[in-house]
């Protein structure tokens, strides 16, 4: 049980690190706001239900920020450049079309 919770926390931390990198946010500051023990490479990390829930919420919030930013770029490009951003439903990568 404890090892599966720790694995889930590590996966959430990896996802948050990726999102912070993409969005230009400070990963350590983001994590420190959730639980300071998550920054420690050695020792015990908090794997409580509350910590896991806060990580999940932070991931959803950052995904929303990313989506909003992508929508803003899409609108700017459509207005100014006649490029259209579309998303491949299979790979989640943006594709640019010039029309």
C-alpha positions as CSV (number, residue, x, y, z in Angstrom):
1,X,0.0,0.0,0.0
2,X,2.7,2.5,1.0
3,X,4.8,1.7,-2.0
4,X,1.9,2.2,-4.4
5,X,1.1,5.5,-2.8
6,X,4.8,6.6,-3.1
7,X,4.8,5.5,-6.7
8,X,1.7,7.6,-7.3
9,X,3.3,10.6,-5.6
10,X,6.4,10.2,-7.8
11,X,4.3,10.1,-10.9
12,X,2.4,13.2,-9.9
13,X,5.7,14.9,-9.2
14,X,7.1,14.0,-12.6
15,X,3.9,15.3,-14.3
16,X,4.1,18.6,-12.2
17,X,7.7,19.0,-13.1
18,X,6.9,18.6,-16.8
19,X,4.0,21.1,-16.6
20,X,6.1,23.6,-14.7
21,X,8.9,23.4,-17.3
22,X,6.5,23.9,-20.1
23,X,4.7,26.8,-18.4
24,X,7.9,28.5,-17.1
25,X,6.9,28.0,-13.5
26,X,9.2,27.3,-10.5
27,X,8.7,23.6,-9.7
28,X,10.3,23.8,-6.3
29,X,8.0,26.6,-5.3
30,X,5.0,24.8,-6.6
31,X,5.8,21.7,-4.6
32,X,6.8,23.5,-1.5
33,X,3.3,25.0,-1.4
34,X,1.9,21.5,-1.4
35,X,4.2,19.8,1.1
36,X,7.9,20.7,1.8
37,X,8.8,17.0,2.4
38,X,8.2,16.4,-1.4
39,X,11.4,18.4,-2.2
40,X,13.6,16.0,-0.2
41,X,15.5,13.5,-2.3
42,X,16.3,11.4,0.8
43,X,14.0,10.6,3.7
44,X,10.3,10.2,3.8
45,X,7.9,12.0,1.5
46,X,4.4,12.8,2.6
47,X,2.1,10.3,0.9
48,X,-1.1,11.2,2.8
49,X,-4.4,11.4,1.1
50,X,-4.4,15.1,1.5
51,X,-1.0,15.4,-0.2
52,X,-2.0,13.2,-3.1
53,X,-5.2,15.2,-3.5
54,X,-3.3,18.5,-3.5
55,X,-0.9,17.1,-6.2
56,X,-3.9,16.0,-8.3
57,X,-5.5,19.4,-8.0
58,X,-2.2,21.2,-8.8
59,X,-1.9,19.1,-12.0
60,X,-5.4,19.9,-13.1
61,X,-4.9,23.6,-12.5
62,X,-1.6,23.7,-14.5
63,X,-3.2,21.7,-17.3
64,X,-6.0,24.3,-17.4
65,X,-3.4,27.1,-17.5
66,X,-1.6,25.3,-20.4
67,X,-4.9,24.9,-22.3
68,X,-5.8,28.5,-21.8
69,X,-2.4,29.6,-23.1
70,X,-2.6,27.3,-26.1
71,X,-6.1,28.7,-26.9
72,X,-4.8,32.3,-26.6
73,X,-1.9,31.4,-29.0
74,X,-4.4,29.7,-31.4
75,X,-6.6,32.8,-31.5
76,X,-3.7,35.1,-32.0
77,X,-2.4,33.1,-34.9
78,X,-5.8,32.7,-36.5
79,X,-6.4,36.4,-36.4
80,X,-2.9,37.5,-37.4
81,X,-1.4,34.8,-39.6
82,X,-4.1,32.6,-41.0
83,X,-2.5,29.6,-39.3
84,X,-4.9,27.2,-37.5
85,X,-3.9,25.1,-34.6
86,X,-5.5,21.7,-34.6
87,X,-4.9,18.8,-32.3
88,X,-4.5,15.2,-33.5
89,X,-6.9,13.1,-31.5
90,X,-4.5,10.3,-31.3
91,X,-1.2,11.9,-30.4
92,X,-2.1,15.1,-28.5
93,X,0.5,17.1,-30.5
94,X,-0.5,20.4,-32.1
95,X,-0.6,20.5,-35.9
96,X,-0.3,23.9,-37.7
97,X,-2.3,24.4,-40.9
98,X,-1.9,27.4,-43.1
99,X,-5.1,28.3,-44.9
